[in-house]
Amino acid sequence: MVFNIGSQQGGVVNNVAGNQTVHGGQSGHLTADGRDVRELVGELRAAVDRAPLPPAVAPEVRSEIEALDTEVARPEPDREAVAGRLTRVTHLLTSAGALVAAGTGLIGPISALAGWLGTLGRPILQALGV
């Protein structure tokens, strides 16, 4: 039996040749590039805390990151909501010049989260120039 699968996304994905019986349920763990998604949000928060943000932008960015953390902590995060918040964070940081100033410290976790979002993350990656 051969499986030709382009890509799959989900908490649990089973590809079985024949019958499968599951006892006790199945669960999945959200990851991005092999890392926990909440860990990435924490990395983003830490990078934002280190970045020289203008006082007018900093509270809004931090508020979006808190909402982002709340969303990814849910058992099944709404990826569209995550994409919207991450897009706002990216635009705020770009307009404030923080992405240029902080470099990979901000770009790394943003691009990993955008990658986890799949097609929803493509506009974010384009905004980063990645």
C-alpha positions in Angstrom: 0.0 0.0 0.0 1.3 3.4 -1.0 0.1 6.8 0.3 0.7 9.9 -1.7 -0.3 12.8 0.5 0.6 16.4 -0.3 0.0 17.9 3.1 -2.3 17.4 6.1 -3.1 19.5 9.1 -4.9 18.4 12.2 -4.6 17.4 15.8 -4.6 13.7 14.9 -4.1 12.3 11.4 -4.3 8.6 10.8 -3.4 7.0 7.4 -4.3 3.4 7.6 -4.1 0.6 5.1 -7.0 -1.6 6.2 -8.9 -1.4 9.5 -8.1 0.6 12.5 -9.6 0.3 16.0 -8.9 3.0 18.6 -9.5 2.4 22.3 -9.3 5.2 24.8 -9.4 8.1 22.3 -6.7 10.1 20.5 -5.3 13.5 21.1 -2.9 15.8 19.4 -0.5 18.5 20.4 -0.3 21.7 18.3 3.2 22.3 17.0 5.0 24.6 14.6 8.4 23.7 13.3 8.5 21.0 16.0 7.8 23.6 18.8 4.8 24.2 20.9 2.6 27.0 19.5 2.2 28.5 23.0 6.0 28.5 23.3 6.2 30.5 20.1 3.8 33.0 21.4 5.9 33.3 24.6 9.0 33.8 22.4 7.1 36.5 20.5 6.1 38.2 23.8 9.7 38.1 25.1 11.0 39.6 21.8 8.4 42.4 21.9 9.4 43.1 25.5 13.0 43.6 24.4 12.1 45.6 21.3 12.2 49.4 21.4 8.5 50.1 20.6 7.0 53.5 20.6 4.8 54.1 23.6 1.7 54.6 21.4 2.1 51.1 19.8 3.4 49.0 22.7 0.1 48.6 24.6 -1.8 47.6 21.4 0.9 45.0 20.4 0.9 43.5 23.9 -2.9 43.3 24.0 -2.9 41.5 20.6 -0.3 39.0 21.9 -2.3 38.3 25.1 -5.4 37.6 22.9 -3.2 35.5 20.7 -2.0 33.5 23.7 -5.5 33.0 24.9 -6.6 31.7 21.5 -3.8 29.2 21.0 -4.4 27.9 24.6 -7.8 26.7 23.5 -8.1 22.9 22.7 -8.9 23.8 19.1 -7.7 27.3 18.3 -9.5 29.3 15.6 -6.7 29.7 13.1 -8.5 32.5 11.3 -8.6 34.4 14.6 -4.9 33.7 15.2 -4.1 34.8 11.7 -6.0 38.1 12.2 -4.2 38.9 15.4 -0.8 37.9 14.1 -1.4 40.0 11.0 -2.2 43.0 13.3 0.9 42.4 15.4 3.0 42.2 12.2 1.6 45.4 10.8 2.0 47.3 14.1 5.6 46.1 14.4 6.3 47.0 10.8 4.8 50.4 11.0 6.7 51.1 14.2 10.0 50.0 12.6 10.4 47.4 15.3 10.9 44.5 12.9 14.0 46.2 11.4 15.3 47.1 14.8 14.7 43.7 16.5 15.5 41.6 13.5 15.3 37.8 13.8 14.1 38.1 17.5 10.7 39.1 16.2 10.8 37.6 12.7 11.6 34.1 14.0 8.5 33.4 16.1 6.2 35.4 13.8 7.3 33.3 10.7 7.0 30.0 12.7 3.5 30.9 13.8 2.6 32.0 10.2 3.9 28.6 9.0 1.7 26.8 11.5 -1.2 28.7 10.0 -0.6 27.3 6.6 -2.3 29.2 3.8 -3.7 31.7 6.3 -0.1 32.6 7.2 1.1 33.4 3.7 0.2 37.1 3.8 2.1 37.4 7.1 5.2 35.8 5.6 4.9 38.1 2.5 4.7 41.1 4.9 7.9 39.9 6.5 9.6 39.4 3.2 10.2 35.8 4.0 
